[in-house]
């Protein structure tokens, strides 16, 4: 295990000992191949949960590079994303190294993940899959939003809910409603496909046709509800959001010409 991961475990040792569901986490780590039969038995034969957790933490620090991520994955699966957030946020940052501030599950191995990389902070809505050790690895299925885009997603949440209601109740109404988050990323609610689609769009060269790309993710309505439930926790781990004002809300954008000339609000040069 890397030193920064060991340090993170030690910084949060007391809270981990108190709140880790040690029996099920131990089983997850055993299934992932992090723990052997003997090591699992050594943990579970301890007299109480505190002793079990202390033994577990001591053990995983000696179990290789994948042990930390597998431990975090096990905690996440057991509804302990608060502990994962603490662990991730306690990792000493290293320039040029990707760092997740938290991983918030919204169902179906899809997570909301604020991530820092090379001084850039993005909030991912992304599908993950497990590798051979049981650790979650990000896939290409998803999208990364910058902070202004995330603020607009929060702002449009109630309007998106209203659009979903219209699609369900008014069968003869508008077949599709879209909400632009900036830089060609759109949230789409469609009558035919009962999903909330968050996706990058692209203009075909030498044409005026704007089409969706593969860069995005479709969320069922229950996953959309779960995503909205992450808003508060995301703000806790991304305090930078408090100072973000999307350009569309700026005073200069009250003049149409400013919006037309804005590459974020009008990325395809359309006549608004």
C-alpha positions as CSV (number, residue, x, y, z in Angstrom):
1,X,0.0,0.0,0.0
2,X,1.3,3.5,-0.8
3,X,2.4,5.7,2.0
4,X,-0.3,8.4,1.4
5,X,-3.0,5.7,1.7
6,X,-1.5,4.4,4.9
7,X,-1.4,8.0,6.2
8,X,-5.0,8.5,5.3
9,X,-6.1,5.4,7.2
10,X,-4.1,6.6,10.3
11,X,-5.6,10.1,10.1
12,X,-9.1,8.6,10.2
13,X,-8.4,5.7,12.4
14,X,-10.8,6.5,15.3
15,X,-13.8,7.1,13.0
16,X,-13.0,4.0,10.9
17,X,-12.8,1.8,14.1
18,X,-16.2,3.2,15.2
19,X,-18.1,3.1,12.0
20,X,-16.7,0.4,9.7
21,X,-19.2,-2.6,9.2
22,X,-16.2,-4.9,9.7
23,X,-17.7,-8.3,9.0
24,X,-19.2,-7.5,5.6
25,X,-16.2,-5.4,4.6
26,X,-13.9,-8.2,5.5
27,X,-16.0,-10.6,3.4
28,X,-15.8,-8.1,0.4
29,X,-12.0,-8.0,0.7
30,X,-11.8,-11.7,0.9
31,X,-13.9,-12.1,-2.2
32,X,-11.7,-9.6,-4.0
33,X,-8.6,-11.6,-3.1
34,X,-7.1,-8.9,-0.8
35,X,-7.4,-11.2,2.3
36,X,-6.5,-14.9,2.5
37,X,-8.5,-17.5,4.5
38,X,-6.0,-17.2,7.3
39,X,-6.1,-13.4,7.4
40,X,-9.9,-13.3,7.3
41,X,-10.0,-15.8,10.2
42,X,-7.5,-13.7,12.2
43,X,-9.8,-10.6,11.8
44,X,-13.1,-12.3,12.5
45,X,-12.0,-14.2,15.6
46,X,-11.3,-11.0,17.5
47,X,-13.5,-10.5,20.5
48,X,-15.5,-7.4,19.4
49,X,-16.1,-5.1,16.4
50,X,-13.5,-2.6,17.6
51,X,-10.8,-5.2,17.8
52,X,-11.9,-6.7,14.5
53,X,-11.6,-3.3,12.7
54,X,-8.2,-2.5,14.3
55,X,-7.0,-5.9,13.0
56,X,-8.5,-5.3,9.6
57,X,-6.8,-1.9,9.2
58,X,-3.5,-3.2,10.3
59,X,-3.8,-6.1,7.9
60,X,-4.8,-4.3,4.7
61,X,-1.8,-1.9,5.1
62,X,0.4,-4.9,4.3
63,X,-1.7,-6.2,1.4
64,X,-0.4,-4.4,-1.6
65,X,-1.2,-1.5,-3.9
66,X,-4.9,-2.4,-4.5
67,X,-5.9,-2.9,-0.9
68,X,-6.8,0.7,-0.3
69,X,-9.1,1.1,-3.3
70,X,-10.7,-2.3,-2.6
71,X,-11.3,-1.2,1.0
72,X,-12.9,2.0,-0.2
73,X,-15.1,0.1,-2.7
74,X,-16.2,-2.3,0.0
75,X,-17.2,0.7,2.2
76,X,-19.1,2.3,-0.6
77,X,-21.0,-0.9,-1.3
78,X,-22.1,-0.9,2.3
79,X,-23.4,2.6,2.3
80,X,-20.4,4.2,4.0
81,X,-19.5,6.8,1.4
82,X,-19.0,9.3,4.2
83,X,-16.0,7.2,5.3
84,X,-14.7,7.0,1.8
85,X,-15.0,10.7,1.4
86,X,-12.9,11.2,4.6
87,X,-10.2,8.8,3.4
88,X,-10.0,10.3,-0.1
89,X,-10.0,13.9,1.1
90,X,-7.2,13.0,3.5
91,X,-4.8,11.8,0.9
92,X,-1.9,14.1,0.5
93,X,-2.1,15.5,-3.1
94,X,0.7,15.0,-5.5
95,X,1.1,17.2,-8.6
96,X,-0.1,15.5,-11.7
97,X,-1.8,12.6,-9.8
98,X,-5.5,12.0,-10.2
99,X,-7.4,12.4,-6.9
100,X,-11.0,11.7,-6.1
101,X,-12.5,13.8,-3.4
102,X,-15.4,11.4,-3.0
103,X,-17.3,8.6,-4.8
104,X,-21.1,8.9,-4.4
105,X,-23.1,5.9,-5.7
106,X,-26.4,6.5,-7.5
107,X,-27.1,3.0,-8.5
108,X,-26.0,0.5,-11.2
109,X,-22.3,1.1,-10.5
110,X,-22.7,4.7,-11.5
111,X,-21.0,7.2,-9.3
112,X,-20.8,11.0,-8.9
113,X,-17.0,11.7,-8.5
114,X,-15.4,15.1,-8.0
115,X,-11.9,14.6,-9.3
116,X,-8.7,16.6,-9.4
117,X,-6.1,16.1,-12.0
118,X,-3.3,18.5,-13.0
119,X,-4.9,21.4,-11.2
120,X,-8.3,20.8,-12.9
121,X,-11.3,20.0,-10.8
122,X,-14.2,18.3,-12.6
123,X,-17.3,16.5,-11.4
124,X,-17.9,13.2,-13.1
125,X,-21.1,11.2,-13.5
126,X,-19.6,8.0,-14.6
127,X,-20.1,4.2,-14.9
128,X,-17.5,2.2,-13.0
129,X,-16.5,-1.5,-13.3
130,X,-14.6,-3.8,-11.0
131,X,-11.1,-5.0,-11.9
132,X,-9.7,-8.4,-10.9
133,X,-9.0,-7.2,-7.4
134,X,-12.5,-5.9,-6.8
135,X,-11.6,-2.2,-7.0
136,X,-13.8,0.1,-9.0
137,X,-12.2,1.5,-12.2
138,X,-13.8,4.3,-14.2
139,X,-15.0,3.5,-17.7
140,X,-15.5,5.8,-20.7
141,X,-19.3,5.7,-20.2
142,X,-20.0,9.0,-18.5
143,X,-19.4,12.7,-18.6
144,X,-17.3,15.2,-16.7
145,X,-18.8,18.6,-15.8
146,X,-16.8,21.7,-14.9
147,X,-18.0,23.6,-11.9
148,X,-20.2,26.2,-13.8
149,X,-21.9,23.2,-15.6
150,X,-22.5,21.5,-12.3
151,X,-24.0,24.7,-10.8
152,X,-26.4,24.9,-13.7
153,X,-27.4,21.2,-13.3
154,X,-28.3,22.1,-9.7
155,X,-30.2,25.2,-10.9
156,X,-32.2,23.3,-13.5
157,X,-33.0,20.3,-11.3
158,X,-36.6,21.4,-10.5
159,X,-37.2,22.3,-14.2
160,X,-35.9,18.9,-15.2
161,X,-38.3,17.3,-12.7
162,X,-41.2,19.3,-14.2
163,X,-40.2,18.1,-17.7
164,X,-40.2,14.5,-16.5
165,X,-43.7,15.1,-15.2
166,X,-44.9,16.5,-18.5
167,X,-43.5,13.6,-20.4
168,X,-45.4,11.2,-18.2
169,X,-48.7,13.1,-17.9
170,X,-49.1,14.9,-21.2
171,X,-48.7,12.3,-23.9
172,X,-49.5,14.8,-26.7
173,X,-47.1,17.5,-25.6
174,X,-43.5,18.3,-26.5
175,X,-41.7,15.1,-27.2
176,X,-38.4,16.4,-25.9
177,X,-37.1,19.1,-23.6
178,X,-33.4,20.1,-23.3
179,X,-31.4,22.2,-20.9
180,X,-28.0,23.6,-21.9
181,X,-25.3,23.4,-19.2
182,X,-22.8,25.2,-21.3
183,X,-20.1,24.3,-23.8
184,X,-22.4,22.0,-25.7
185,X,-23.4,19.7,-22.8
186,X,-27.2,19.2,-22.7
187,X,-29.6,17.5,-20.3
188,X,-32.4,15.9,-22.4
189,X,-35.7,14.5,-21.2
190,X,-37.4,12.5,-23.9
191,X,-40.9,11.0,-24.1
192,X,-39.8,7.8,-25.9
193,X,-36.8,7.0,-23.7
194,X,-37.8,7.5,-20.0
195,X,-34.3,8.8,-19.0
196,X,-32.5,11.9,-18.1
197,X,-29.6,12.1,-20.6
198,X,-26.5,14.2,-19.9
199,X,-24.5,14.4,-23.0
200,X,-22.0,16.4,-25.0
201,X,-23.2,17.5,-28.5
202,X,-21.1,18.3,-31.5
203,X,-21.7,20.2,-34.8
204,X,-20.9,18.3,-37.9
205,X,-18.3,20.2,-39.9
206,X,-19.5,22.2,-42.9
207,X,-23.1,21.8,-41.7
208,X,-25.5,23.3,-39.2
209,X,-26.4,19.9,-37.8
210,X,-25.7,19.4,-34.1
211,X,-25.7,15.8,-32.9
212,X,-25.2,13.9,-29.7
213,X,-21.8,12.2,-29.1
214,X,-20.8,9.1,-27.1
215,X,-19.6,11.3,-24.3
216,X,-22.4,11.2,-21.9
217,X,-24.6,9.0,-19.7
218,X,-28.4,8.2,-19.6
219,X,-29.9,8.0,-16.1
220,X,-33.2,6.3,-15.3
221,X,-35.5,8.4,-13.2
222,X,-34.5,6.7,-10.0
223,X,-30.9,7.3,-10.7
224,X,-31.7,11.0,-11.4
225,X,-33.3,11.2,-8.0
226,X,-30.2,9.6,-6.5
227,X,-28.0,12.1,-8.3
228,X,-30.0,15.0,-6.9
229,X,-29.4,13.5,-3.5
230,X,-25.7,14.0,-3.9
231,X,-25.9,17.8,-4.4
232,X,-25.4,18.6,-0.7
233,X,-22.5,16.2,-0.2
234,X,-20.8,17.4,-3.4
235,X,-21.0,20.9,-2.1
236,X,-19.3,19.8,1.2
237,X,-16.3,18.3,-0.6
238,X,-16.2,20.9,-3.3
239,X,-16.4,24.2,-1.4
240,X,-15.2,26.0,-4.6
241,X,-18.8,25.8,-5.9
242,X,-19.8,28.5,-3.5
243,X,-17.9,31.1,-5.6
244,X,-19.0,29.9,-9.0
245,X,-21.4,32.0,-11.0
246,X,-22.1,30.6,-14.5
247,X,-21.6,33.1,-17.2
248,X,-25.2,32.9,-18.3
249,X,-26.1,34.6,-14.9
250,X,-23.6,37.4,-15.3
251,X,-24.6,40.9,-15.8
252,X,-23.0,41.2,-19.3
253,X,-25.1,38.3,-20.5
254,X,-28.3,40.3,-20.0
255,X,-27.4,41.8,-23.4
256,X,-28.1,39.3,-26.2
257,X,-25.0,40.2,-28.1
258,X,-22.8,39.0,-25.2
259,X,-24.6,35.6,-25.2
260,X,-24.2,35.2,-28.9
261,X,-20.5,35.9,-28.6
262,X,-20.0,33.5,-25.6
263,X,-18.4,30.2,-26.5
264,X,-19.9,28.6,-23.5
265,X,-23.5,29.7,-23.9
266,X,-23.5,29.6,-27.7
267,X,-20.8,27.0,-28.6
268,X,-22.1,26.3,-32.1
269,X,-22.6,29.9,-33.2
270,X,-26.4,29.5,-33.4
271,X,-28.8,32.3,-33.8
272,X,-30.5,32.5,-30.4
